[in-house]
């Protein structure tokens, strides 16, 4: 099928370089997509720099890719050549374990991340097992929808996994690439929404994304002003905060879920958890079916990430922009091979 060009990391330091590789023959259950747009996520940088100790070099990052299907294996039925489809954090799962049979393919013990042991979407083409090739609704703008496949799926899944109701009061901690989408989903879900942000100049933007209230995420006094008010609290940040204060914002039977990878221990009072029958949990990236529902929900409610575009040929400049903290709120690379 010919060589595929992409932007590769060959080691943990240095810039991404233009690279080409010869793919294997397309498998019977595989889909090949010609990438038109691909989101740039902090996880791509973490893999490129081997921050998690999981990287297999050389690797082409990129796991929020959208484009037209160019080839399908003989057993593929969910998409056809010419359809728009997207790929998120995963490109494969075993399809026969209990978790896969239950529809929880994202929790499969043999799930295959898109950019660990595989080449991702900073490339002309990307390949995936058919179930992870997610059809893109026609109502979505493909030029900006890429981040929905990872960031959007990540913040949408907890609304289903934790039984969030339209009558609930939901808090979102961190108004960045994940949080600005979570605000939109929470508002469209019908919830009362409180945003917690450490950046004062994001207040108007947070309200524009759907927040009804905005609280300083680093002020314990401000956080405690929300004591016993929240049914659900979604943590999208990865830094250490006053978790005891945040637990106090939960009503009895309230739930707090992490989608941000906080590496420090989460310290709080077990007494607060027991007396209030409160739950602290983590939430993984979404299953293929949940990702499809998320895209349909986003299309119906006109939910979209706020993005900045860079040509893919300027991927290193885009990475510098992301790491500088200047991105508002997601970066999308436009393929220009």
C-alpha positions, 0 to 999 in steps of 0.5 A: 500500500506504499510508505506512510509519512509521519512526524516521529519521536526517535528518542526522549529528547529533541524535536519530532522528525519527518519519517516514513515506514512501510505498513504491514498488509491491512488486516481483515478487521482493520480500518485505514484512515487518511488523516486530515486533522489530529489533536495535540494532547499533553499525552502525546508529548508525554509519550514522545518524551517517555515521561511515563516510561512506556514509550517504544521508539520510534513512535509517531504520536497523535491519538485524536485523528479524523479523516476519510476511510481509505481502506477496510478489511473484509470483515469490517462492517461499521464504516466504508471507504469514503466515510469520515471516522476518528481514532482516539486513545485506543486502536485495539482490544481482544474482543473476547474477554468478559469486559469486551463482551460487556461493551467495556473494551476500554477496560480490556486487559489487552487493550492497545493504546494508539501511541504505545507500540503503534504509530499514531495520527501525526501522519498521512494515515492511521490504522485501527481495529474496526471497533475503534474506528468511530464514525463521525456525525455529519453535523460535526465540524471535522476540523475541530472535532478531533479532541472530542475523541479523547478529551471529550470521551474522557469527560463524557464517560463519567456522566454515564458511569456515575449516573449523573442526572439533569437535576444534579449540581455538578462541579468541574475542577480545572477549566482547560482542555478537558474542563472546558468540554466538561462544562459544555457536557454538564450544561447540556446534560441539564445540570447546575454547573460550578466551575473551579479555576485558579485563573481569574481571567477564565471566569467569563469564558467558563460561564460561556462554556456553561458554568452557572458559578465560578469558584477559585480552585486554590482558595480553601475558603472559597471551596468551602463556601460550596460545602454540601452543595455538589452531587458530583465533582469531576477533577480534570487537573493533574496537580495537588489541591486541597482534596479534603476541602473538595470532599466537603463540597459533596452532598451525602451520597456525593461522588468525586471522580478523577480523569486528571492523572494526579500523581501525588497521594489524595489525602482526605478524611475517611470520616467525611467519606463514611459519615456522608457515604461519599465516593472517590473514584477514577474514570477511564477513557470511554468505550467505543460505544460511549464515544459514539454516543458522545459524538452524537450528543455533541452534534445534537447540542453543538458542543465543540472544543475551542481550538487553535490550528497549526499545520502538521509540518509545524508540530514542534512549534505547536508542542512548544505552544502547548507546553508554554501553557498558552493553548486555549483550549486545544491544539489541532494539527492540519495534515499538510504532507 
